[in-house]
Structures are given as C-alpha cells and as structure tokens.
C-alpha cells in the first residue's frame, strides 16, 4: 500500500544514484516516517560503482531530481513532484 501511495519508484532517474533517497522522501511525506527493520532479510539490485562513488554519467541529473523530492515537504508539494513523472 505504501509503494502504491507514492506510485513506486520514479522512472525519470537514469541509471543508478539517488532513486532510493527520493523514494524515502516521498514515503516520509505521504505515508509516514520510514523505519529501519532489524534482523530481516533485504535484497538489493547489485550495480557496479566502477571503483569510484557516483562515477556514472547521469549522476548530476539524478542528484537534481532527488533535490526536488527533498524540498517537497508537504503532501501537496510532493504530489506535484510525483505528478511530474508523466510530463
């Protein structure tokens, strides 16, 4: 239900980087504060970092998009960011 409430992950992110932070910001605003679960199995889609953190060509695009999520602190503002996905 929480995943659906924020329309899942934003497909505007290119490659990897900052998509998880943006997802967390959207959940915190529209669903409630996120929790870190202890002693549970989690899974992650592995990706290479090519030896350097954030060494990927679209990282600046992703960082700027994530900043829009970080600044959206009300449900109305967050909905505007999420609604922009189809634009």
mmCIF file of the C-alpha atoms, coordinates in Angstrom:
data_MODEL
# 
_entry.id   MODEL 
# 
loop_
_atom_site.group_PDB 
_atom_site.id 
_atom_site.type_symbol 
_atom_site.label_atom_id 
_atom_site.label_alt_id 
_atom_site.label_comp_id 
_atom_site.label_asym_id 
_atom_site.label_entity_id 
_atom_site.label_seq_id 
_atom_site.pdbx_PDB_ins_code 
_atom_site.Cartn_x 
_atom_site.Cartn_y 
_atom_site.Cartn_z 
_atom_site.occupancy 
_atom_site.B_iso_or_equiv 
_atom_site.pdbx_formal_charge 
_atom_site.auth_seq_id 
_atom_site.auth_comp_id 
_atom_site.auth_asym_id 
_atom_site.auth_atom_id 
_atom_site.pdbx_PDB_model_num 
ATOM 1  C CA . UNK A 1 1  ? 0.000  0.000   0.000   1.00 0.00 ? 1  UNK A CA 1 
ATOM 2  C CA . UNK A 1 2  ? 2.862  2.405   0.816   1.00 0.00 ? 2  UNK A CA 1 
ATOM 3  C CA . UNK A 1 3  ? 4.556  1.639   -2.519  1.00 0.00 ? 3  UNK A CA 1 
ATOM 4  C CA . UNK A 1 4  ? 1.310  2.363   -4.356  1.00 0.00 ? 4  UNK A CA 1 
ATOM 5  C CA . UNK A 1 5  ? 0.675  5.547   -2.343  1.00 0.00 ? 5  UNK A CA 1 
ATOM 6  C CA . UNK A 1 6  ? 3.823  7.105   -3.820  1.00 0.00 ? 6  UNK A CA 1 
ATOM 7  C CA . UNK A 1 7  ? 3.434  5.500   -7.268  1.00 0.00 ? 7  UNK A CA 1 
ATOM 8  C CA . UNK A 1 8  ? 6.514  3.356   -6.751  1.00 0.00 ? 8  UNK A CA 1 
ATOM 9  C CA . UNK A 1 9  ? 9.926  4.405   -7.979  1.00 0.00 ? 9  UNK A CA 1 
ATOM 10 C CA . UNK A 1 10 ? 10.393 7.383   -10.285 1.00 0.00 ? 10 UNK A CA 1 
ATOM 11 C CA . UNK A 1 11 ? 11.382 6.153   -13.747 1.00 0.00 ? 11 UNK A CA 1 
ATOM 12 C CA . UNK A 1 12 ? 12.909 9.536   -14.608 1.00 0.00 ? 12 UNK A CA 1 
ATOM 13 C CA . UNK A 1 13 ? 16.072 8.504   -12.787 1.00 0.00 ? 13 UNK A CA 1 
ATOM 14 C CA . UNK A 1 14 ? 18.779 7.491   -15.233 1.00 0.00 ? 14 UNK A CA 1 
ATOM 15 C CA . UNK A 1 15 ? 20.941 4.537   -14.275 1.00 0.00 ? 15 UNK A CA 1 
ATOM 16 C CA . UNK A 1 16 ? 21.502 4.459   -10.549 1.00 0.00 ? 16 UNK A CA 1 
ATOM 17 C CA . UNK A 1 17 ? 22.007 7.022   -7.835  1.00 0.00 ? 17 UNK A CA 1 
ATOM 18 C CA . UNK A 1 18 ? 19.607 8.926   -5.574  1.00 0.00 ? 18 UNK A CA 1 
ATOM 19 C CA . UNK A 1 19 ? 16.500 6.932   -6.570  1.00 0.00 ? 19 UNK A CA 1 
ATOM 20 C CA . UNK A 1 20 ? 16.320 5.269   -3.147  1.00 0.00 ? 20 UNK A CA 1 
ATOM 21 C CA . UNK A 1 21 ? 16.652 8.591   -1.323  1.00 0.00 ? 21 UNK A CA 1 
ATOM 22 C CA . UNK A 1 22 ? 13.846 10.083  -3.410  1.00 0.00 ? 22 UNK A CA 1 
ATOM 23 C CA . UNK A 1 23 ? 11.635 7.090   -2.721  1.00 0.00 ? 23 UNK A CA 1 
ATOM 24 C CA . UNK A 1 24 ? 12.298 7.507   1.010   1.00 0.00 ? 24 UNK A CA 1 
ATOM 25 C CA . UNK A 1 25 ? 11.464 11.236  0.892   1.00 0.00 ? 25 UNK A CA 1 
ATOM 26 C CA . UNK A 1 26 ? 8.167  10.501  -0.857  1.00 0.00 ? 26 UNK A CA 1 
ATOM 27 C CA . UNK A 1 27 ? 7.242  7.828   1.679   1.00 0.00 ? 27 UNK A CA 1 
ATOM 28 C CA . UNK A 1 28 ? 8.122  10.057  4.624   1.00 0.00 ? 28 UNK A CA 1 
ATOM 29 C CA . UNK A 1 29 ? 5.845  12.834  3.361   1.00 0.00 ? 29 UNK A CA 1 
ATOM 30 C CA . UNK A 1 30 ? 2.912  10.830  2.006   1.00 0.00 ? 30 UNK A CA 1 
ATOM 31 C CA . UNK A 1 31 ? 2.897  7.701   4.164   1.00 0.00 ? 31 UNK A CA 1 
ATOM 32 C CA . UNK A 1 32 ? 4.793  8.444   7.376   1.00 0.00 ? 32 UNK A CA 1 
ATOM 33 C CA . UNK A 1 33 ? 8.326  8.212   8.706   1.00 0.00 ? 33 UNK A CA 1 
ATOM 34 C CA . UNK A 1 34 ? 10.280 5.265   7.350   1.00 0.00 ? 34 UNK A CA 1 
ATOM 35 C CA . UNK A 1 35 ? 11.605 2.610   9.694   1.00 0.00 ? 35 UNK A CA 1 
ATOM 36 C CA . UNK A 1 36 ? 14.794 0.594   9.596   1.00 0.00 ? 36 UNK A CA 1 
ATOM 37 C CA . UNK A 1 37 ? 13.929 -3.025  10.251  1.00 0.00 ? 37 UNK A CA 1 
ATOM 38 C CA . UNK A 1 38 ? 16.472 -5.009  12.244  1.00 0.00 ? 38 UNK A CA 1 
ATOM 39 C CA . UNK A 1 39 ? 17.262 -8.680  11.683  1.00 0.00 ? 39 UNK A CA 1 
ATOM 40 C CA . UNK A 1 40 ? 15.276 -9.015  8.465   1.00 0.00 ? 40 UNK A CA 1 
ATOM 41 C CA . UNK A 1 41 ? 16.410 -10.142 5.032   1.00 0.00 ? 41 UNK A CA 1 
ATOM 42 C CA . UNK A 1 42 ? 16.584 -7.424  2.421   1.00 0.00 ? 42 UNK A CA 1 
ATOM 43 C CA . UNK A 1 43 ? 17.534 -7.550  -1.238  1.00 0.00 ? 43 UNK A CA 1 
ATOM 44 C CA . UNK A 1 44 ? 19.328 -5.076  -3.427  1.00 0.00 ? 44 UNK A CA 1 
ATOM 45 C CA . UNK A 1 45 ? 19.816 -4.849  -7.171  1.00 0.00 ? 45 UNK A CA 1 
ATOM 46 C CA . UNK A 1 46 ? 23.594 -5.003  -7.478  1.00 0.00 ? 46 UNK A CA 1 
ATOM 47 C CA . UNK A 1 47 ? 25.347 -2.453  -9.644  1.00 0.00 ? 47 UNK A CA 1 
ATOM 48 C CA . UNK A 1 48 ? 28.984 -1.678  -10.205 1.00 0.00 ? 48 UNK A CA 1 
ATOM 49 C CA . UNK A 1 49 ? 30.376 1.609   -8.990  1.00 0.00 ? 49 UNK A CA 1 
ATOM 50 C CA . UNK A 1 50 ? 33.341 1.367   -11.369 1.00 0.00 ? 50 UNK A CA 1 
ATOM 51 C CA . UNK A 1 51 ? 35.718 1.933   -8.475  1.00 0.00 ? 51 UNK A CA 1 
ATOM 52 C CA . UNK A 1 52 ? 34.543 5.493   -7.743  1.00 0.00 ? 52 UNK A CA 1 
ATOM 53 C CA . UNK A 1 53 ? 31.418 6.581   -5.895  1.00 0.00 ? 53 UNK A CA 1 
ATOM 54 C CA . UNK A 1 54 ? 28.893 8.140   -8.239  1.00 0.00 ? 54 UNK A CA 1 
ATOM 55 C CA . UNK A 1 55 ? 31.042 7.598   -11.313 1.00 0.00 ? 55 UNK A CA 1 
ATOM 56 C CA . UNK A 1 56 ? 28.086 7.388   -13.666 1.00 0.00 ? 56 UNK A CA 1 
ATOM 57 C CA . UNK A 1 57 ? 27.271 9.798   -16.483 1.00 0.00 ? 57 UNK A CA 1 
ATOM 58 C CA . UNK A 1 58 ? 23.806 10.839  -15.300 1.00 0.00 ? 58 UNK A CA 1 
ATOM 59 C CA . UNK A 1 59 ? 24.557 11.429  -11.631 1.00 0.00 ? 59 UNK A CA 1 
ATOM 60 C CA . UNK A 1 60 ? 24.011 15.205  -11.843 1.00 0.00 ? 60 UNK A CA 1 
ATOM 61 C CA . UNK A 1 61 ? 20.555 14.698  -13.369 1.00 0.00 ? 61 UNK A CA 1 
ATOM 62 C CA . UNK A 1 62 ? 19.680 12.222  -10.623 1.00 0.00 ? 62 UNK A CA 1 
ATOM 63 C CA . UNK A 1 63 ? 21.020 14.498  -7.876  1.00 0.00 ? 63 UNK A CA 1 
ATOM 64 C CA . UNK A 1 64 ? 18.928 17.433  -9.139  1.00 0.00 ? 64 UNK A CA 1 
ATOM 65 C CA . UNK A 1 65 ? 15.797 15.292  -9.364  1.00 0.00 ? 65 UNK A CA 1 
ATOM 66 C CA . UNK A 1 66 ? 16.359 13.996  -5.845  1.00 0.00 ? 66 UNK A CA 1 
ATOM 67 C CA . UNK A 1 67 ? 16.705 17.568  -4.617  1.00 0.00 ? 67 UNK A CA 1 
ATOM 68 C CA . UNK A 1 68 ? 13.158 18.240  -5.836  1.00 0.00 ? 68 UNK A CA 1 
ATOM 69 C CA . UNK A 1 69 ? 11.953 15.369  -3.646  1.00 0.00 ? 69 UNK A CA 1 
ATOM 70 C CA . UNK A 1 70 ? 13.972 16.585  -0.664  1.00 0.00 ? 70 UNK A CA 1 
ATOM 71 C CA . UNK A 1 71 ? 12.464 20.072  -0.904  1.00 0.00 ? 71 UNK A CA 1 
ATOM 72 C CA . UNK A 1 72 ? 8.868  18.790  -1.215  1.00 0.00 ? 72 UNK A CA 1 
ATOM 73 C CA . UNK A 1 73 ? 7.942  18.745  2.470   1.00 0.00 ? 73 UNK A CA 1 
ATOM 74 C CA . UNK A 1 74 ? 4.152  18.878  2.199   1.00 0.00 ? 74 UNK A CA 1 
ATOM 75 C CA . UNK A 1 75 ? 1.810  16.360  0.606   1.00 0.00 ? 75 UNK A CA 1 
ATOM 76 C CA . UNK A 1 76 ? 0.754  18.941  -1.995  1.00 0.00 ? 76 UNK A CA 1 
ATOM 77 C CA . UNK A 1 77 ? 4.342  19.694  -2.974  1.00 0.00 ? 77 UNK A CA 1 
ATOM 78 C CA . UNK A 1 78 ? 5.251  16.004  -3.083  1.00 0.00 ? 78 UNK A CA 1 
ATOM 79 C CA . UNK A 1 79 ? 2.245  15.218  -5.277  1.00 0.00 ? 79 UNK A CA 1 
ATOM 80 C CA . UNK A 1 80 ? 3.440  17.904  -7.719  1.00 0.00 ? 80 UNK A CA 1 
ATOM 81 C CA . UNK A 1 81 ? 6.847  16.221  -7.936  1.00 0.00 ? 81 UNK A CA 1 
ATOM 82 C CA . UNK A 1 82 ? 5.280  12.785  -8.390  1.00 0.00 ? 82 UNK A CA 1 
ATOM 83 C CA . UNK A 1 83 ? 2.722  14.073  -10.907 1.00 0.00 ? 83 UNK A CA 1 
ATOM 84 C CA . UNK A 1 84 ? 5.608  15.478  -12.948 1.00 0.00 ? 84 UNK A CA 1 
ATOM 85 C CA . UNK A 1 85 ? 6.664  11.923  -13.770 1.00 0.00 ? 85 UNK A CA 1 
ATOM 86 C CA . UNK A 1 86 ? 4.279  11.773  -16.696 1.00 0.00 ? 86 UNK A CA 1 
ATOM 87 C CA . UNK A 1 87 ? 5.423  15.137  -18.030 1.00 0.00 ? 87 UNK A CA 1 
# 
